[in-house]
């Protein structure tokens, strides 16, 4: 290994190149200028964002679309603080990103210098780890370790704060000597055979098992292993929001999404199950409802790479800590091949009962419903290599219900933090990561207005994202809660906006407005045929509601169902 | 809620104490006592953290601690045969009429007088927290002017040790399924 003198800034980019980075998303400023100057000499493409939060979401979208580490870069002070929301978003959804921030000169630290802020202090709870680098000699080791930390175990965001003088000063660069050597570094252990045998015995003894598939299925690459287990044991699979795509939606054992806006038969199946096999999910409150009445008849197996998740929310009978794919590969052979026909038929009957309430079954009343538009988008794009990126709120739930994902990493959404404004920048990041894929951002008129400035990024960088605004003139999900729980007192939820068509056109983006069902398919077809970015303003029913709904903290089986003009059952 | 005592080996680097303290704060654990100092291994500090929680909370605290990459080893030494010590300096009002009594109490509690002034004494006591609390109790009527305590430190009796390295025993534990991730 040759040893050469380089500046800290050069070492930064050299290390990123060696880590396989080809794309970064960022915004320059004073304290990061030396790094930006050096960037011109390295084979890394920089996407200039319009707000640093956008850079973090783009890095996140890039990471989720590929599984590779996404990189965002910003200056000190406000540049760094604008990254906090994106870091927290990545933290809650275990997304591997590395954020690099400039910092004032090391001798100025602590002096409240211009654009100085303690970003490592601020981001401590929202990063997996963070670093303050004050010497060029430390850059290589920190960057190498940051990528390892971000991408291994349970992935997560890492922030590297580099002082301006550490970027400017020179030192000897030695890649090999900078290999991570943490004394405390540890990977998930291999679970003991006895633990797996115990889990397999629980599965074999179960008559009504349900697999709960979470984000870990995608992160671990356990899609095939999950399907093998499900098929071998004839075990129905319920997915979390972030577990969507872990099993093809069309697979006969895939029940669909569980939880607050999960389908009624999925939640009923969980409540009636005698065994839950939780795979890479964390029993979030949006999934369990009232913990006291959650899956009361079920024993529980919990497989997760993070030991701190075991017994956190739900007491389990078997907690297995390890990489999901490895665990399933070892567990499945010990699971007896079985036919659980009676159990599946029981669930199917509930499914049939629920189907009559589906908005797709209701007569066309001339209104445009978001569910229709989203379902039509699915019909048009099914079979294509499509990534859908959603924002947060009603449209996010409708997408999860009415867009049927067949493959992993085809849905990107902010689950844990529920970050409005995520969709448009994350879609840009996903498009950067997978330019050959058709990338749709589905976003409410509220979330869109939070980060719509990034449309300029899409234009400047020639990234042909397709944006479907589900425009109902309300902060819809909050309005829905006000409707159910606050006596329809619509405090601060009616929302105006610009003419989104004119707005998009001002950015130089092709745009259309859609207000009837008949216009939906032609608008989508036109958007798909157009080579550049497109915005469609779907002007949908204003006071529409996501059904079914488990009120926060309520029993999982106590769902508010869609009123059906066709069937009213005793349960209503 | 019970008190759980952890021996935590961490890298001796800036900010590590903050990471550990922040973890307890963020996850809602109440820190009863936290003492930090050098360990027998150069470059590693040893913390003794006493937190209020239950058994499940103690297991999660341990798992969360292991997710801090500067943390090398975490031992829950609650319930093990351990020597626990706290150190206190207590300044108590003392004049000619009370000084003799105070000196007798000092002897009874195996404490030491480390400073004598015309109107005060400073006592040093090293021992279990209960014994220090006991001394404090009897001193209060005389007028405790000031007190400082170092916080609980603990060590396992016998040759058992909360080793700072990943021992073969630990590797075996991992095989047994006691496994942690970062």
Interface residues (C-beta under 8 A of the other chain):
Chain A: X120 X121 X124 X125 X128 X129 X132 X149 X152 X153 X154 X182 X183 X184 X185 X186 X187 X188 X189 X190 X191 X192 X194 X195 X305 X306 X307 X308 X310 X311 X312 X315 X320 X321 X322
Chain B: X10 X11 X15 X18 X19 X22 X26 X44 X56 X59 X60 X63 X64 X66 X67 X68 X69 X70 X71 X72 X73 X164 X165 X166 X174 X175 X176 X177 X178 X179 X180 X181 X182
